[in-house]
Amino acid sequence: MTQTQSNPGPQGANGGFSPIFVMLAALFSVCLIVSNLLEIKTIDLGPLTLTAGVVVFPISYILSDCIVEVYGFGRARLVIWLGFAMSLLVAVLLQLGILLPGGAHWDAQQAMERIYGSVPRIMVASFGAFLCGSMVNAYVMSRMKVQQRGRHFSLRAIVSSLWGEGVDSCIFFPVAFGGVLPWSVILSMILTQALVKTVYEVIALPVTLRVVRRLKRAERSDVYDHDADYSWWRIKGESRGCGA
């Protein structure tokens, strides 16, 4: 019989969010914001063309996998929306900074506009791609956990990342670089970025497994989303399922 998680771990001593969950949510938002700022730079890795955000963005998917595994889809959805809101705030504040008149000794206005002026388009592309990709990643992770009865975490992490990164790349690159880069380059970036990010997460799997085990022990939580509400637009962080 499905039941609401009964242990107090993730809710904290006073019924709110636990300090560990808050730290994970903050780290997720920071990684997302930094990756958005780095996405404006393309890099060549041998024959591959990538964006600089590849060094940071996969961490947000790793964190999402950990949150889904320990706290459930509802909490992951809350963190995804938090990251979305913080990224939007950063985009607005950056544009405000560009519009403010520079001081007498400020001589980097053109450089600032060149770097951050393209951020709105990058942010729009990133918002849509991130929201869809992250939700798909969390959904696949959650559903596979229920179907596999909590076994094969590594397989769930890899499959969910392939889906999430694939959806993310298919949305981000055409919106961000369409009309700027040749479509052959964009297609190459879609394929390589999704694969490279997934390989990144595969390499990090031993660390991810240890983190998940420690989180479950520390939070006394292991949520199974038997009857979760998978609607993306809800902000509430509850997940119904079986506790550890």
N, C-alpha and C positions, 0 to 999 in steps of 0.2 A: 504494500500500500504506500502510495506517495505521501510524504509528510513534509512540513516545513522544517528547515534545518533548526535543530533545537539547541545546539551548543552556542555559547555566548561569544566565541572567539572573534569572528569578523565584525560583530556589532560593537565590540569594545565593552569596557566595564560599565559605562553609563548609557548603553543602548545606541550610541552613535557609531561612527566608523572607527575601526581600530587604527592605531598609529601606523602600523605596517601597510595597511591598505591605502592610507592617505599618502604615504611616501611613494608607493608604487604608482598612484595616480599622478602625483607631481612629477615623477621621473618620466612617465609616459608623455605628459604634456611638454616637458622640456625637450625630449628627444624629437617629438613631432615638430616643434617650433624651429629647432636648430636645423633639422633636415629640410624644412621649407626654405630657410635662408640659404642653405647650401645648394638647393636644386637649381639655382640660376647658373651654376658653373658646370660645364660639361668637361669630362676628362676622357682621355684615351688610355685604355688598358690593353696594350697590344693591339689586336685588330678590333677590340670592342670599344664602343662609345657609351659611356655611362655618365651619370650626374654625380656630383660630389656628395649628394645626400645619401648615396648608397652606403657610406661609412657609418651612418647614424640610424637611418630609417628602419632597418631590420630589427633594431633593438625594441622599437615600439611594438612590432609583431610578437617578439619573444615575450615581452611584458604582457601583451594581450592574451597569449596562450597561458601564461602563468595565472592570470586573473580569472580566466574562464575555468581553468582546471580547479582552482582552489575556491573561488567565490561564486562561480556560475555566470551565465550569460547576462543576467540582469545587472550585475555589478560591472561587467565588462562594457555593456552598453552605456552605463553611466559615465565610465571613464572615457569612452570614445567621444561622447558628446562634450565632456569637459575639455578634452584636447582640441576638439573642433572650436569651441568657444574661445579658448585661450589663443589659438592660432588666428582667429578672426580679430581679436583684440590687438594682437601684435601687428597685424597688417594695417589696421586703422591707425595705430599710434605711429608706425613708420611713415605713413603718408602725411600725418600731421607734422612729424619732424621735418619732412622734406619741404612742406609749405611754409614753415616758420622762417622769417627773414634771418639770414646769417649775420654774424657779428662782423666788425670791421676787419678782423684778422682771419676770418673764415674763407678759405680758398679751395674747398673741396666740394662745393655744391654740385658741380657737374658730375664728379665721380660718385657722389651719393645718389644723385638722380639716376645715373647710369646703372648702378648696382641695385638700388632699392626701388627704382622707378618701374622695373619690370616685375616686382614682387606681386602686385595685384593680380596680374594674369597667372603667375605661378601659383599664387594662393588660391585663386578660383579653381584652377585645374587640380591643385592639391586637395582642396576641400572636398570636391566631388569624388575624386579618386580615393582619398583617404577614408571618407565615410563609407563608400560602397565596399572597398577592399577590406576595411577593418571589420565591418559588420558581417561580410561573407566569411572572413577568417574565423570570427568568434562563433558564428552559427555552425559552420562545419565542425569546428572543434567541439562544441557543445553536443551536437547531434551524434557525432562519432563516439563520444564518451559514453553516452547512454546506450548506444547500440553495442558497443564493445564491453559494456559493464566495467568501465574504468581501466581496462587493460590497454596495452600498446600505446602509451603516451607518445613515444617517439614517432610512430606512424601517424597519429592524429596531428601532431605538430607539423610534420612535413606536408601531409595532404592539405591541411587547412591553409598552410602558408602558400602552397602552389596556387590554390584557388584565390586566396586573398591578394597575393602579389600579382597574379595574372589579371584579375579584375582591375586592380589599382593601376597597373602599367597601361592597360588598354584604354583607360580613361585619361590618365594624366598626360601622357606624351603627345597625343593628337591635339589636346586642348592647349597645352603649354607651349608646344613648339610648331604647331601647324602653321605653314606659311613663313616660318623662320628657318627651319631646317628642311632639307630634302626628305620626301616621304620614305625613301629607301633607308635613310639614316634613322628616321623615327621608328620604322618597323624593326630595324636592328636593335634600337634601344629598348623597345617593348619586350622583345624576346630575351635579350641579354640581361636587362635589368631584373626581370622576374626570376630568371634562372640564378643570377649571381646572388640576389637577395635570399633566395631559398637555400642556396649552397652555404651562404653565410650562416643561416639559422641551423643548418645541419651540422656545421662545424662547431657551433655553440651549444649543441644538444647536451653534451655531458654536463656543462655548467647549468643549463636550463633544468635538467633533471634533478640536480642537487638542490637548486633553488626551490623547485616545486616541492620536493620532499620536506625541506626545512620549513617552508611556508605552511604546509599542511600540519606539521607538528606544532609550530608556533601558534597558528590560528585555530587549531583543532577543527579544521573545516575541510570538507571534500564534497562539494556540491554536485549532485546529478540533476540536470534540468529535465525531469520527467514530464512536467506540465508547464514549462516556461512559456511566457508570452514573448514571442520572437518578433514582435513589431518593432521596427527600427526607431520610430518617432517618439517613443516613450522615454522619459528621462529617469523615471524611478529606478532605483538600483536593487530592488528585491529580486531574489531568485528562489523559486520554490524547488525543493529537491531534498535528497537525503543527506544529512550531515555525516561526518566521519564516525 
